[in-house]
Amino acid sequence: MSEQVGIVWNPSKVEGEKLRDACERALASAFGSPEDRPECLWFETTEEDPGQGAASAALDAGCSLVIAAGGDGTVRAVAERLGESGSPAAELGVVPLGTGNLLARNLGVPLGNPRAAFVRALTGTGSPLDLGEVRVTRVAGDGAPHSDDAAAAEPERHGFVVMVGFGIDAQMIVETDDELKAKTGWLAYVESLGRATTGAEVVELSLQLDDEQPLVESAHTVLVANCGSIQGGITLLPDAVPDDGELDLLVLRADNAGAWLDTMKNMVWDNGLKRLIRGGGTAESSGSTAHLRARTVRVELPQALAFEVDGDDVGEVSSFEVRILPAALRVR
């Protein structure tokens, strides 16, 4: 019996006929005989189900490979379902059809070429991939987490494969114009970056790594990552490795022109060109930036702030807790 492949696809990102044609061409080029081809089963996402339910249906149908064909939200939803138990329920494939395509960028999956991405997923060898898990706490009431009439809600769980956090990255996503994003792709994020940067406010927060004592930290951005690269090929966390069983943190504190210059030097020179010249090494921190590592992270914020999970705005949160599930996924 041939392998069964489940394709979880987002109809808002591509026409079904075009996607099926790309898959058929990939099958024809990857497998010499029709008898040798896997059986492909198609599962469509909806607004109510971004992919977890479709991935469950693929698993129930006996699929040993589930391909997420869509944007970052689709990939995250499928990965969350496949790795939620801490061990792979099936192998994961990615056909990137979105704007950010963050996991695909970090894994070198072909962008803008669904046929090539299908070939990679259908014929590649599975490799371990860690799954991040974040539990965020929202605030009922006026958004002030410590007001008398604002009771904290139950934590809300999300899986992720790239990064989560608050600050410039999350605000940039909130500020991005959807129509411009549809026309220009990831360049729309650049247009919103200036507004996000000027709107970033340094706050005092509580940061706890693993079992260490919580520390008071001043920052306007905290990113917790499994992968280090974002749109445009920019690497924010050069030590991040998607299968090392650890989380990488970037803490940004720049609050004036001099501090921003220090941040740019740290990213472009200290952890960019100099790292290339010397052939690697551990990420360097500076006065305005800190690079940290942990397996669990807990952050308490003084006020509810915009939060992003793998490039998706999930609203404002007052606290969040992150842990890593080592090798919870296998990705082709």
N, C-alpha and C positions, 0 to 999 in steps of 0.2 A: 504494500500500500504506500502511495506517495505521501510526502509530508503535506500537512494541511497548514496553510498560511492564512492568518486573519489580517485583513487590511481595514484599519479603523481610519476613516477619512472624513474630513470636514468639508461639507458642501459649500460653505461660505468662502472657501479658499480656492476652489478649482471646480471646473465642470466635470461631472462624473465620466462623461464620454472621453474627455481628454486624458483623465487619470487612468482609466481602464486601457486606453490605447498605449500609454506609456508603459503600463505593466505588461501588456501583451508583447510589446517590442522587447522589453527586458527579458521576458521568458524565452522568446525566440532566440535571442542572442546568447543567453546563458546556458540553455539546455538544447542539445542537438535534436532530441526526439521528443515529440509531444507526450509520449508515454513516460518520459523521465521528469516531466515538469510537476512541480507541486500543485496541489489543488488550492486555488485562492478563493476565500470566502470574504464577502464585503459587508462591513458594518458601518453604518452612517451615524455621525454624531448629531446632536441637536443642541439647542440653546439650553435645555434643561439637563442634558447629559453631554458634557464636553468630551467624554471619552472613557470614563471609568466603567460605565454600564456596557458600552460597546466592547471594551476589552474583556469584561466578564463574559459576555456572550461568545466572544472568540475562544476563550478558554473552555467554556462549557461545550463548544463544538469540537474540542480536541486539538486546537491549533497549538503547535509547538513554537511557532514564530508569529509575533504580532507586530505588524508594521503600522506605525503612527504616521499618517499622511496628512499634514496640516501645519499649523503654526505652533508656537511655543506652548500654548495652552493645551492643544491636543497631545503633544508629546509628553507634557508633564502629567496629564490625566492618565494616559496609558501607562507610563512608567510607574506612577503611583499605584495603580492596580496590580501591575505585574510584580512589584517588589514590596508590597505592603506587609507581607509575612516575614520579611527579612531574608528570604531566599527566592531565587527566580522562579516564577510560575510558568514562564515561557521566555524565549529569547525576544529581544526588542530590536526592531528595525526602524529607521527614520527616513522618511521622504519629506524634506523641508519645503513647505509651501507658504510660509508666513513672511513677516517683515524682519524680525530679529533672527530667527533660526539659531538660537544660542547654542543648543547642544550640538547641532550639526556643525557649526563653526568650530567648536572645540574639539570635535572628533574627526574633522576633515571629511565629512560627508559632502558629496557634490551639491552645490547650490545652483538653483535655476535650471536643473536638468533632472526631472523626475525619473526618466528612463535609467540614467546612470545611478541614481540613488536606489532605485529598485534592484538593479543588478548587484550593487553592494550588499543590500539587505538579504537578497535571495541566495547569494553564493558565498558571502563572507563567513568567517569563523567567529563564533561568539567569544567575547572578552568580558571580564568582570567590570561592573560599573557600580559605584556606590550610589545609594539613594539618600538624600537628605530628608529630614522630617522636621517641620516647624509647627509649633502650636502657638497661635496668636490669640491674644485676649483683646476683645473689643470693649467699648464702654457704652453702657446705656445712659441716656440722658443728654447732657450738654457737651459731652466729649472731654470733660475734665476728670481724670481718673480718681482724684482724691476728694471730689466734692461730696457732700453728704447725701445728695439725692441721685448719685450716679453709681449704680451697682455694677460691678464687673460681671460680664457674661461668662459662660463656660468657654474654655479654650477651644479654638477651632483648628482642626488639623489639616495640613497640606503637605503632600510630598513634593520634592523638587530635585532637579538633577544639575542645575547650574548655580544659581545664587538667589539669596533673599536679602532684604534689608530695607532701611529707611534712609532718607536724606536726598541727596542730589539725584541719585539713580531713580528712586521712586517718584520724586517730584517731576523729573524729566518725563517719565511715562505718563503721569497725570496731565502735564502741560501739552503733550503731543497732540496735534490736530489730526483727527482720524481721516479726514478727507485728504490732507496733505500726505499722510502716511500711505494711503491707497495709491496716490500718484507717484510718489518719489521713493517709497520703501524706507529703509533704515535712515536715510538722510533726513527724514522728518524729525528724528530724534535730535539731530544737530541743531535744528532750528529752535527747538524747545530748551536746549541745554543752557543758553544764556539766562532765560527766565528762571530756570531751576537753580542755577548757581547764585544769582542775586537774591533769590528767595530763601536760600539755605540759612538757617539760624542755629548757632551753636547752643546746645542745651547740656545740662548736667544730667547724666544718666548713671544707672547702676549696671555694671558689667561683671558677670561671673563666668569664668572659664573652668570647665570640669568641676573638681571638688575644691577649688581654691576659694578663698574668701572674696565676696563681691567687692569691687573697687568703684569709686566714684570717678567717672571719666567725663571730660568735656569734648563734645563732638557734634558735628552737624550731619555726618554720614557714617553709618556702620553697615558694611556688607559682609555677609557670611556665605562662603562659597565652597562648592565642590569642584567647579571649573573656573578658570581665571579670565577668559576672554569674553568681550562683549561685541556689540556691533562695530563695524568698520575695522575689524582686526585689532582693536585696542586690548592689550592685556593689562588688567588692573591688579591681578593677584598672580604673579609669576611662579609662585611655589605651588599653586593649586594643581593637584593631579587627581583625575576623576576616579581612581581606583586605589588610593593610598590609605583609605580608612580614616582620614582626618578632614576637619573643616579648616579653611583658611579665612582669616578676618582682615579686612581693611578698615581702619578707623581714620577718618579725616577730620582735622580740627581747624583748617584754614579759616581765618576770620578777617583778614585784611590783605592788601595787595602784596605785601612782603611775604606773608604766609602762603598765598597762592603761588607766588614764584617758587617758593621752597617746595610746594607740592608738585609743580610741574617739573622741577629739577629731579625730584625723587622718582617720578614716574618715567620721564623721558631719558634721563641720564643714569641715575643710580640703579634703577631696576629695568632699564631698557638697553641703551647702547653699551654702557659699561658691562652689563651682564653678558651681552653678546660677545664683547671683546675678550672677556676672561673665561667664557665658555661655561656659564652657569653660576652656581653659588646660591646662598640663601638670600631672600629678599631683604633689602635694607629699609629700616625705618628712618624717620627724620623728625624735626620738631613739629611738623604739621601732619605727619602721617605715621601710622603704626601698623606693622604687619605682625599678626599673631596666629597661633595655631591651637586647636583644641578638638576634642571629640563631642563635647556638649557646650552650649553657650546659652546664657540667660541674660536678657536685657530688660530692665524696668525703665520706662520713660516718664518724664515729669508731666507730659501731656500727650494726648493722642496725636499720632503723626501718620502720614501716608506711608504705606508699606507695599512692597512688590515681591512677588514670588515668580521667579523665572520670567521676568519681563511683563507680568500681568499685575495691574493694580488691584489689590484686594481690599482697599479701603484703609481707614485709620485704625491703628492699634495702640494700646497703652503698654503692652509688654509682649515679649515673645521668647520662646525657648526652642532651641535648635539642637538636634542630635544627628549623627551620621549612622547609617545602616550599611556597614561594609559589605561589598559584593552582593548586595540585595538584588542586583540585576545582572543580566548578561546581554550585551549589546553587540550587534553585528556592524 
